[in-house]
Amino acid sequence: MSLFDTLDGVIMSRAYGWALDDPLRKLNDNLVVASISVAVALGIGLVDLVGILVERVGGPSWLDAVAGLDLGWVGVTPASGFAVLWVWLGWRRRRPASS
């Protein structure tokens, strides 16, 4: 998990470097990254809360599947998504404009 956190930090620092080229892009990038971060944090918190509730109270069988998710992998998934997005954006920026 520490490796993925480090890679995510490196990737996001490069992405913020791209955003500094244009102030409007910086604002948009900050809003998008902040929104995604909040959504991921709420999702991980919800998975953890469901796990606690299922453990103490019980519930339908589909909640057992959510409660059984490994939170380490739940955290690696968004970091990997950021990495894929960063590679795609970098490729798109270097690609010559078609006329």
LUMFITI-99697 format. One record per residue: y, x, z of N, C-alpha, C, O, CB in turn; residue number from 0. Coordinates in pm, whole numbers, plus 50000, padded with zeros to 5 digits. Glycine has a CB too. Layout:
REM LUMFITI-99697
@nv = Y, nu = X, nw = Z, cav = Y, cau = X, caw = Z, cv = Y, cu = X, cw = Z, ov = Y, ou = X, ow = Z, cbv = Y, cbu = X, cbw = Z, i = NUM
...
***
This chain:
REM LUMFITI-99697
@nv = 49881, nu = 50083, nw = 50000, cav = 50000, cau = 50000, caw = 50000, cv = 50125, cu = 50087, cw = 50000, ov = 50224, ou = 50054, ow = 49934, cbv = 50000, cbu = 49906, cbw = 50121, i = 0
@nv = 50121, nu = 50197, nw = 50073, cav = 50236, cau = 50288, caw = 50076, cv = 50265, cu = 50345, cw = 49939, ov = 50382, ou = 50362, ow = 49902, cbv = 50213, cbu = 50401, cbw = 50176, i = 1
@nv = 50160, nu = 50374, nw = 49861, cav = 50179, cau = 50425, caw = 49726, cv = 50251, cu = 50323, cw = 49640, ov = 50344, ou = 50357, ow = 49568, cbv = 50044, cbu = 50462, cbw = 49662, i = 2
@nv = 50210, nu = 50197, nw = 49649, cav = 50275, cau = 50094, caw = 49569, cv = 50418, cu = 50068, cw = 49616, ov = 50505, ou = 50041, ow = 49533, cbv = 50193, cbu = 49965, cbw = 49575, i = 3
@nv = 50444, nu = 50075, nw = 49745, cav = 50581, cau = 50060, caw = 49794, cv = 50670, cu = 50172, cw = 49742, ov = 50785, ou = 50148, ow = 49704, cbv = 50583, cbu = 50059, cbw = 49948, i = 4
@nv = 50616, nu = 50294, nw = 49739, cav = 50692, cau = 50407, caw = 49688, cv = 50719, cu = 50392, cw = 49539, ov = 50831, ou = 50413, ow = 49493, cbv = 50618, cbu = 50538, cbw = 49714, i = 5
@nv = 50616, nu = 50354, nw = 49463, cav = 50634, cau = 50333, caw = 49320, cv = 50734, cu = 50222, cw = 49293, ov = 50816, ou = 50232, ow = 49201, cbv = 50501, cbu = 50300, cbw = 49254, i = 6
@nv = 50728, nu = 50115, nw = 49371, cav = 50823, cau = 50006, caw = 49355, cv = 50966, cu = 50055, cw = 49380, ov = 51057, ou = 50017, ow = 49308, cbv = 50789, cbu = 49890, cbw = 49451, i = 7
@nv = 50986, nu = 50138, nw = 49482, cav = 51118, cau = 50192, caw = 49510, cv = 51170, cu = 50279, cw = 49397, ov = 51288, ou = 50271, ow = 49362, cbv = 51116, cbu = 50272, cbw = 49638, i = 8
@nv = 51083, nu = 50361, nw = 49340, cav = 51122, cau = 50446, caw = 49227, cv = 51160, cu = 50360, cw = 49107, ov = 51262, ou = 50383, ow = 49042, cbv = 51009, cbu = 50545, cbw = 49190, i = 9
@nv = 51077, nu = 50263, nw = 49079, cav = 51101, cau = 50175, caw = 48965, cv = 51232, cu = 50099, cw = 48981, ov = 51310, ou = 50089, ow = 48887, cbv = 50985, cbu = 50077, cbw = 48947, i = 10
@nv = 51255, nu = 50046, nw = 49100, cav = 51377, cau = 49968, caw = 49120, cv = 51502, cu = 50056, cw = 49117, ov = 51607, ou = 50011, ow = 49074, cbv = 51370, cbu = 49892, cbw = 49252, i = 11
@nv = 51491, nu = 50180, nw = 49163, cav = 51608, cau = 50269, caw = 49156, cv = 51643, cu = 50298, cw = 49010, ov = 51760, ou = 50308, ow = 48976, cbv = 51582, cbu = 50400, cbw = 49232, i = 12
@nv = 51542, nu = 50312, nw = 48925, cav = 51568, cau = 50332, caw = 48782, cv = 51629, cu = 50205, cw = 48721, ov = 51722, ou = 50213, ow = 48641, cbv = 51438, cbu = 50370, cbw = 48707, i = 13
@nv = 51575, nu = 50090, nw = 48759, cav = 51628, cau = 49964, caw = 48706, cv = 51774, cu = 49945, cw = 48748, ov = 51855, ou = 49898, ow = 48669, cbv = 51543, cbu = 49846, cbw = 48755, i = 14
@nv = 51808, nu = 49981, nw = 48872, cav = 51947, cau = 49971, caw = 48916, cv = 52035, cu = 50069, cw = 48840, ov = 52153, ou = 50041, ow = 48816, cbv = 51958, cbu = 49996, cbw = 49066, i = 15
@nv = 51979, nu = 50184, nw = 48801, cav = 52054, cau = 50279, caw = 48719, cv = 52092, cu = 50218, cw = 48584, ov = 52203, ou = 50239, ow = 48535, cbv = 51973, cbu = 50406, cbw = 48697, i = 16
@nv = 51999, nu = 50142, nw = 48525, cav = 52029, cau = 50073, caw = 48401, cv = 52138, cu = 49969, cw = 48422, ov = 52223, ou = 49948, ow = 48336, cbv = 51903, cbu = 50007, cbw = 48344, i = 17
@nv = 52135, nu = 49905, nw = 48535, cav = 52229, cau = 49797, caw = 48563, cv = 52372, cu = 49848, cw = 48579, ov = 52467, ou = 49774, ow = 48557, cbv = 52188, cbu = 49721, cbw = 48687, i = 18
@nv = 52387, nu = 49974, nw = 48617, cav = 52521, cau = 50029, caw = 48638, cv = 52598, cu = 50046, cw = 48508, ov = 52720, ou = 50066, ow = 48511, cbv = 52512, cbu = 50161, cbw = 48709, i = 19
@nv = 52530, nu = 50040, nw = 48394, cav = 52598, cau = 50052, caw = 48265, cv = 52695, cu = 49938, cw = 48238, ov = 52795, ou = 49956, ow = 48170, cbv = 52495, cbu = 50059, cbw = 48154, i = 20
@nv = 52666, nu = 49821, nw = 48292, cav = 52745, cau = 49701, caw = 48266, cv = 52757, cu = 49620, cw = 48396, ov = 52656, ou = 49582, ow = 48454, cbv = 52681, cbu = 49614, cbw = 48152, i = 21
@nv = 52881, nu = 49595, nw = 48443, cav = 52897, cau = 49522, caw = 48569, cv = 52833, cu = 49383, cw = 48570, ov = 52780, ou = 49340, ow = 48672, cbv = 53044, cbu = 49509, cbw = 48601, i = 22
@nv = 52839, nu = 49312, nw = 48458, cav = 52778, cau = 49179, caw = 48452, cv = 52626, cu = 49190, cw = 48462, ov = 52561, ou = 49108, ow = 48527, cbv = 52818, cbu = 49106, cbw = 48322, i = 23
@nv = 52570, nu = 49291, nw = 48396, cav = 52426, cau = 49313, caw = 48406, cv = 52388, cu = 49347, cw = 48549, ov = 52283, ou = 49304, ow = 48598, cbv = 52382, cbu = 49426, cbw = 48310, i = 24
@nv = 52473, nu = 49424, nw = 48617, cav = 52445, cau = 49460, caw = 48757, cv = 52438, cu = 49334, cw = 48843, ov = 52347, ou = 49320, ow = 48924, cbv = 52553, cbu = 49556, cbw = 48811, i = 25
@nv = 52532, nu = 49243, nw = 48825, cav = 52533, cau = 49119, caw = 48901, cv = 52408, cu = 49036, cw = 48872, ov = 52343, ou = 48986, ow = 48964, cbv = 52659, cbu = 49038, cbw = 48870, i = 26
@nv = 52376, nu = 49022, nw = 48745, cav = 52258, cau = 48944, caw = 48707, cv = 52130, cu = 49007, cw = 48760, ov = 52043, ou = 48938, ow = 48812, cbv = 52250, cbu = 48930, cbw = 48555, i = 27
@nv = 52119, nu = 49140, nw = 48746, cav = 51999, cau = 49208, caw = 48795, cv = 51985, cu = 49194, cw = 48946, ov = 51874, ou = 49172, ow = 48996, cbv = 52003, cbu = 49356, cbw = 48757, i = 28
@nv = 52095, nu = 49206, nw = 49018, cav = 52090, cau = 49191, caw = 49164, cv = 52046, cu = 49050, cw = 49203, ov = 51967, ou = 49033, ow = 49296, cbv = 52227, cbu = 49221, cbw = 49225, i = 29
@nv = 52097, nu = 48949, nw = 49133, cav = 52057, cau = 48811, caw = 49162, cv = 51909, cu = 48789, cw = 49133, ov = 51839, ou = 48724, ow = 49211, cbv = 52141, cbu = 48713, cbw = 49081, i = 30
@nv = 51863, nu = 48841, nw = 49021, cav = 51722, cau = 48823, caw = 48984, cv = 51631, cu = 48894, cw = 49083, ov = 51534, ou = 48835, ow = 49132, cbv = 51697, cbu = 48874, cbw = 48842, i = 31
@nv = 51662, nu = 49020, nw = 49113, cav = 51576, cau = 49097, caw = 49204, cv = 51578, cu = 49036, cw = 49344, ov = 51474, ou = 49027, ow = 49409, cbv = 51622, cbu = 49244, cbw = 49210, i = 32
@nv = 51695, nu = 48994, nw = 49391, cav = 51704, cau = 48931, caw = 49523, cv = 51625, cu = 48800, cw = 49526, ov = 51556, ou = 48771, ow = 49624, cbv = 51851, cbu = 48906, cbw = 49561, i = 33
@nv = 51635, nu = 48721, nw = 49420, cav = 51563, cau = 48593, caw = 49414, cv = 51412, cu = 48615, cw = 49412, ov = 51338, ou = 48546, ow = 49481, cbv = 51605, cbu = 48514, cbw = 49290, i = 34
@nv = 51368, nu = 48713, nw = 49333, cav = 51225, cau = 48742, caw = 49327, cv = 51177, cu = 48792, cw = 49463, ov = 51069, ou = 48754, ow = 49509, cbv = 51194, cbu = 48846, cbw = 49217, i = 35
@nv = 51256, nu = 48878, nw = 49527, cav = 51217, cau = 48931, caw = 49658, cv = 51205, cu = 48821, cw = 49762, ov = 51112, ou = 48821, ow = 49842, cbv = 51318, cbu = 49035, cbw = 49705, i = 36
@nv = 51299, nu = 48727, nw = 49761, cav = 51293, cau = 48615, caw = 49854, cv = 51170, cu = 48529, cw = 49826, ov = 51101, ou = 48486, ow = 49918, cbv = 51422, cbu = 48529, cbw = 49846, i = 37
@nv = 51143, nu = 48502, nw = 49698, cav = 51027, cau = 48420, caw = 49662, cv = 50897, cu = 48488, cw = 49705, ov = 50806, ou = 48422, ow = 49757, cbv = 51026, cbu = 48393, cbw = 49511, i = 38
@nv = 50887, nu = 48618, nw = 49684, cav = 50766, cau = 48692, caw = 49724, cv = 50751, cu = 48690, cw = 49875, ov = 50641, ou = 48668, ow = 49926, cbv = 50771, cbu = 48838, cbw = 49672, i = 39
@nv = 50860, nu = 48713, nw = 49947, cav = 50854, cau = 48712, caw = 50094, cv = 50812, cu = 48574, cw = 50146, ov = 50730, ou = 48564, ow = 50238, cbv = 50990, cbu = 48752, cbw = 50154, i = 40
@nv = 50867, nu = 48469, nw = 50088, cav = 50827, cau = 48334, caw = 50130, cv = 50681, cu = 48306, cw = 50096, ov = 50611, ou = 48243, ow = 50175, cbv = 50916, cbu = 48229, cbw = 50063, i = 41
@nv = 50636, nu = 48352, nw = 49980, cav = 50496, cau = 48332, caw = 49942, cv = 50400, cu = 48403, cw = 50036, ov = 50300, ou = 48345, ow = 50078, cbv = 50473, cbu = 48381, cbw = 49800, i = 42
@nv = 50430, nu = 48529, nw = 50070, cav = 50344, cau = 48604, caw = 50162, cv = 50348, cu = 48541, cw = 50301, ov = 50245, ou = 48531, ow = 50368, cbv = 50388, cbu = 48752, cbw = 50169, i = 43
@nv = 50465, nu = 48497, nw = 50344, cav = 50476, cau = 48429, caw = 50473, cv = 50398, cu = 48300, cw = 50475, ov = 50336, ou = 48266, ow = 50576, cbv = 50621, cbu = 48402, cbw = 50506, i = 44
@nv = 50400, nu = 48227, nw = 50364, cav = 50325, cau = 48102, caw = 50355, cv = 50175, cu = 48128, cw = 50362, ov = 50103, ou = 48054, ow = 50429, cbv = 50361, cbu = 48026, cbw = 50226, i = 45
@nv = 50128, nu = 48231, nw = 50292, cav = 49985, cau = 48265, caw = 50298, cv = 49945, cu = 48301, cw = 50441, ov = 49840, ou = 48259, ow = 50490, cbv = 49953, cbu = 48383, cbw = 50202, i = 46
@nv = 50030, nu = 48379, nw = 50508, cav = 50001, cau = 48417, caw = 50647, cv = 50002, cu = 48295, cw = 50739, ov = 49915, ou = 48281, ow = 50825, cbv = 50104, cbu = 48521, cbw = 50696, i = 47
@nv = 50098, nu = 48206, nw = 50721, cav = 50106, cau = 48085, caw = 50803, cv = 49985, cu = 47995, cw = 50781, ov = 49932, ou = 47940, ow = 50877, cbv = 50234, cbu = 48008, cbw = 50771, i = 48
@nv = 49942, nu = 47980, nw = 50656, cav = 49824, cau = 47899, caw = 50628, cv = 49701, cu = 47960, cw = 50696, ov = 49617, ou = 47888, ow = 50750, cbv = 49801, cbu = 47887, cbw = 50475, i = 49
@nv = 49692, nu = 48094, nw = 50694, cav = 49580, cau = 48161, caw = 50760, cv = 49578, cu = 48133, cw = 50909, ov = 49472, ou = 48107, ow = 50966, cbv = 49587, cbu = 48310, cbw = 50737, i = 50
@nv = 49693, nu = 48137, nw = 50971, cav = 49702, cau = 48109, caw = 51115, cv = 49666, cu = 47964, cw = 51145, ov = 49591, ou = 47936, ow = 51239, cbv = 49843, cbu = 48141, cbw = 51169, i = 51
@nv = 49719, nu = 47871, nw = 51065, cav = 49690, cau = 47729, caw = 51088, cv = 49543, cu = 47696, cw = 51066, ov = 49485, ou = 47620, ow = 51144, cbv = 49776, cbu = 47644, cbw = 50996, i = 52
@nv = 49483, nu = 47752, nw = 50962, cav = 49341, cau = 47725, caw = 50936, cv = 49255, cu = 47781, cw = 51048, ov = 49156, ou = 47719, ow = 51088, cbv = 49296, cbu = 47785, cbw = 50800, i = 53
@nv = 49293, nu = 47898, nw = 51099, cav = 49217, cau = 47960, caw = 51208, cv = 49222, cu = 47875, cw = 51335, ov = 49122, ou = 47862, ow = 51405, cbv = 49270, cbu = 48101, cbw = 51236, i = 54
@nv = 49338, nu = 47819, nw = 51365, cav = 49354, cau = 47744, caw = 51491, cv = 49319, cu = 47597, cw = 51480, ov = 49260, ou = 47540, ow = 51571, cbv = 49495, cbu = 47757, cbw = 51540, i = 55
@nv = 49356, nu = 47535, nw = 51368, cav = 49341, cau = 47390, caw = 51356, cv = 49227, cu = 47350, cw = 51263, ov = 49163, ou = 47247, ow = 51284, cbv = 49470, cbu = 47329, cbw = 51308, i = 56
@nv = 49202, nu = 47430, nw = 51161, cav = 49105, cau = 47393, caw = 51058, cv = 49178, cu = 47323, cw = 50945, ov = 49300, ou = 47306, ow = 50950, cbv = 48994, cbu = 47302, cbw = 51116, i = 57
@nv = 49106, nu = 47284, nw = 50846, cav = 49168, cau = 47216, caw = 50733, cv = 49073, cu = 47204, cw = 50617, ov = 48955, ou = 47239, ow = 50628, cbv = 49293, cbu = 47287, cbw = 50690, i = 58
@nv = 49124, nu = 47155, nw = 50504, cav = 49039, cau = 47139, caw = 50386, cv = 48985, cu = 47274, cw = 50337, ov = 49038, ou = 47380, ow = 50370, cbv = 49119, cbu = 47071, cbw = 50273, i = 59
@nv = 48879, nu = 47268, nw = 50258, cav = 48814, cau = 47391, caw = 50213, cv = 48904, cu = 47475, cw = 50122, ov = 48893, ou = 47597, ow = 50121, cbv = 48684, cbu = 47357, cbw = 50140, i = 60
@nv = 48992, nu = 47411, nw = 50046, cav = 49079, cau = 47490, caw = 49958, cv = 49178, cu = 47573, cw = 50039, ov = 49223, ou = 47677, ow = 49991, cbv = 49155, cbu = 47398, cbw = 49861, i = 61
@nv = 49212, nu = 47530, nw = 50160, cav = 49299, cau = 47611, caw = 50245, cv = 49226, cu = 47734, cw = 50298, ov = 49289, ou = 47836, ow = 50326, cbv = 49351, cbu = 47527, cbw = 50362, i = 62
@nv = 49094, nu = 47725, nw = 50311, cav = 49016, cau = 47843, caw = 50351, cv = 49030, cu = 47955, cw = 50248, ov = 49036, ou = 48072, ow = 50283, cbv = 48867, cbu = 47806, cbw = 50371, i = 63
@nv = 49035, nu = 47917, nw = 50121, cav = 49050, cau = 48017, caw = 50015, cv = 49187, cu = 48086, cw = 50026, ov = 49197, ou = 48208, ow = 50009, cbv = 49034, cbu = 47952, cbw = 49876, i = 64
@nv = 49291, nu = 48010, nw = 50053, cav = 49425, cau = 48068, caw = 50070, cv = 49430, cu = 48154, cw = 50194, ov = 49487, ou = 48263, ow = 50193, cbv = 49532, cbu = 47957, cbw = 50078, i = 65
@nv = 49369, nu = 48106, nw = 50302, cav = 49369, cau = 48180, caw = 50428, cv = 49290, cu = 48309, cw = 50416, ov = 49316, ou = 48405, ow = 50489, cbv = 49312, cbu = 48095, cbw = 50540, i = 66
@nv = 49193, nu = 48313, nw = 50326, cav = 49109, cau = 48430, caw = 50311, cv = 49168, cu = 48538, cw = 50222, ov = 49106, ou = 48643, ow = 50204, cbv = 48979, cbu = 48390, cbw = 50257, i = 67
@nv = 49285, nu = 48516, nw = 50165, cav = 49347, cau = 48616, caw = 50078, cv = 49382, cu = 48741, cw = 50158, ov = 49429, ou = 48733, ow = 50271, cbv = 49472, cbu = 48559, cbw = 50010, i = 68
@nv = 49359, nu = 48857, nw = 50098, cav = 49394, cau = 48984, caw = 50159, cv = 49544, cu = 49008, cw = 50137, ov = 49589, ou = 49019, ow = 50023, cbv = 49309, cbu = 49102, cbw = 50100, i = 69
@nv = 49620, nu = 49016, nw = 50246, cav = 49765, cau = 49029, caw = 50234, cv = 49806, cu = 49161, cw = 50170, ov = 49915, ou = 49170, ow = 50114, cbv = 49829, cbu = 49016, cbw = 50370, i = 70
@nv = 49722, nu = 49262, nw = 50178, cav = 49751, cau = 49388, caw = 50109, cv = 49759, cu = 49367, cw = 49959, ov = 49852, ou = 49415, ow = 49894, cbv = 49644, cbu = 49493, cbw = 50142, i = 71
@nv = 49660, nu = 49295, nw = 49905, cav = 49661, cau = 49268, caw = 49761, cv = 49769, cu = 49168, cw = 49723, ov = 49822, ou = 49172, ow = 49612, cbv = 49525, cbu = 49217, cbw = 49716, i = 72
@nv = 49800, nu = 49078, nw = 49812, cav = 49908, cau = 48984, caw = 49785, cv = 50040, cu = 49060, cw = 49771, ov = 50127, ou = 49018, ow = 49695, cbv = 49918, cbu = 48877, cbw = 49897, i = 73
@nv = 50056, nu = 49170, nw = 49843, cav = 50176, cau = 49252, caw = 49832, cv = 50175, cu = 49345, cw = 49713, ov = 50280, ou = 49374, ow = 49655, cbv = 50195, cbu = 49331, cbw = 49956, i = 74
@nv = 50055, nu = 49394, nw = 49674, cav = 50045, cau = 49485, caw = 49560, cv = 50074, cu = 49411, cw = 49429, ov = 50128, ou = 49471, ow = 49336, cbv = 49904, cbu = 49549, cbw = 49555, i = 75
@nv = 50038, nu = 49286, nw = 49421, cav = 50056, cau = 49210, caw = 49298, cv = 50202, cu = 49203, cw = 49253, ov = 50228, ou = 49233, ow = 49136, cbv = 50002, cbu = 49069, cbw = 49317, i = 76
@nv = 50298, nu = 49167, nw = 49339, cav = 50438, cau = 49166, caw = 49292, cv = 50490, cu = 49306, cw = 49259, ov = 50569, ou = 49323, ow = 49166, cbv = 50527, cbu = 49103, cbw = 49398, i = 77
@nv = 50446, nu = 49407, nw = 49334, cav = 50489, cau = 49544, caw = 49304, cv = 50438, cu = 49586, cw = 49167, ov = 50511, ou = 49650, ow = 49091, cbv = 50439, cbu = 49643, cbw = 49412, i = 78
@nv = 50315, nu = 49549, nw = 49134, cav = 50262, cau = 49578, caw = 49001, cv = 50337, cu = 49500, cw = 48894, ov = 50361, ou = 49551, ow = 48785, cbv = 50112, cbu = 49544, cbw = 48995, i = 79
@nv = 50375, nu = 49377, nw = 48927, cav = 50455, cau = 49298, caw = 48834, cv = 50590, cu = 49361, cw = 48806, ov = 50637, ou = 49362, ow = 48692, cbv = 50475, cbu = 49158, cbw = 48888, i = 80
@nv = 50655, nu = 49415, nw = 48911, cav = 50781, cau = 49486, caw = 48891, cv = 50760, cu = 49608, cw = 48802, ov = 50845, ou = 49637, ow = 48717, cbv = 50840, cbu = 49529, cbw = 49027, i = 81
@nv = 50649, nu = 49679, nw = 48818, cav = 50621, cau = 49798, caw = 48737, cv = 50604, cu = 49759, cw = 48590, ov = 50659, ou = 49825, ow = 48502, cbv = 50494, cbu = 49870, cbw = 48787, i = 82
@nv = 50529, nu = 49653, nw = 48564, cav = 50509, cau = 49607, caw = 48426, cv = 50643, cu = 49562, cw = 48367, ov = 50672, ou = 49592, ow = 48251, cbv = 50406, cbu = 49491, cbw = 48422, i = 83
@nv = 50722, nu = 49491, nw = 48443, cav = 50853, cau = 49447, caw = 48396, cv = 50943, cu = 49566, cw = 48365, ov = 51013, ou = 49566, ow = 48264, cbv = 50921, cbu = 49357, cbw = 48501, i = 84
@nv = 50941, nu = 49668, nw = 48448, cav = 51022, cau = 49786, caw = 48429, cv = 50982, cu = 49859, cw = 48300, ov = 51068, ou = 49900, ow = 48223, cbv = 51011, cbu = 49880, cbw = 48549, i = 85
@nv = 50851, nu = 49874, nw = 48278, cav = 50804, cau = 49940, caw = 48155, cv = 50844, cu = 49859, cw = 48033, ov = 50888, ou = 49917, ow = 47933, cbv = 50650, cbu = 49958, cbw = 48159, i = 86
@nv = 50831, nu = 49727, nw = 48040, cav = 50869, cau = 49643, caw = 47928, cv = 51019, cu = 49652, cw = 47899, ov = 51060, ou = 49663, ow = 47784, cbv = 50829, cbu = 49497, cbw = 47955, i = 87
@nv = 51101, nu = 49648, nw = 48006, cav = 51245, cau = 49658, caw = 47985, cv = 51285, cu = 49795, cw = 47930, ov = 51373, ou = 49804, ow = 47845, cbv = 51319, cbu = 49632, cbw = 48117, i = 88
@nv = 51219, nu = 49901, nw = 47978, cav = 51247, cau = 50034, caw = 47927, cv = 51209, cu = 50047, cw = 47781, ov = 51280, ou = 50110, ow = 47703, cbv = 51175, cbu = 50138, cbw = 48008, i = 89
@nv = 51095, nu = 49989, nw = 47743, cav = 51053, cau = 49991, caw = 47604, cv = 51149, cu = 49912, cw = 47518, ov = 51183, ou = 49954, ow = 47407, cbv = 50910, cbu = 49936, cbw = 47590, i = 90
@nv = 51193, nu = 49799, nw = 47567, cav = 51286, cau = 49714, caw = 47492, cv = 51420, cu = 49781, cw = 47472, ov = 51483, ou = 49765, ow = 47367, cbv = 51304, cbu = 49582, cbw = 47562, i = 91
@nv = 51466, nu = 49856, nw = 47572, cav = 51596, cau = 49924, caw = 47561, cv = 51591, cu = 50039, cw = 47462, ov = 51690, ou = 50068, ow = 47396, cbv = 51641, cbu = 49976, cbw = 47698, i = 92
@nv = 51476, nu = 50106, nw = 47451, cav = 51464, cau = 50223, caw = 47362, cv = 51431, cu = 50184, cw = 47219, ov = 51446, ou = 50265, ow = 47128, cbv = 51358, cbu = 50317, cbw = 47414, i = 93
@nv = 51386, nu = 50064, nw = 47200, cav = 51348, cau = 50017, caw = 47067, cv = 51474, cu = 50003, cw = 46981, ov = 51573, ou = 49947, ow = 47027, cbv = 51272, cbu = 49882, cbw = 47075, i = 94
@nv = 51472, nu = 50053, nw = 46857, cav = 51591, cau = 50037, caw = 46771, cv = 51613, cu = 49890, cw = 46737, ov = 51518, ou = 49813, ow = 46719, cbv = 51577, cbu = 50120, cbw = 46642, i = 95
@nv = 51739, nu = 49854, nw = 46730, cav = 51774, cau = 49716, caw = 46699, cv = 51736, cu = 49685, cw = 46555, ov = 51766, ou = 49764, ow = 46464, cbv = 51925, cbu = 49690, cbw = 46722, i = 96
@nv = 51671, nu = 49572, nw = 46534, cav = 51634, cau = 49532, caw = 46397, cv = 51753, cu = 49464, cw = 46332, ov = 51827, ou = 49389, ow = 46395, cbv = 51509, cbu = 49437, cbw = 46397, i = 97
@nv = 51770, nu = 49492, nw = 46204, cav = 51885, cau = 49433, caw = 46134, cv = 51844, cu = 49338, cw = 46027, ov = 51930, ou = 49281, ow = 45960, cbv = 51971, cbu = 49540, cbw = 46074, i = 98
***
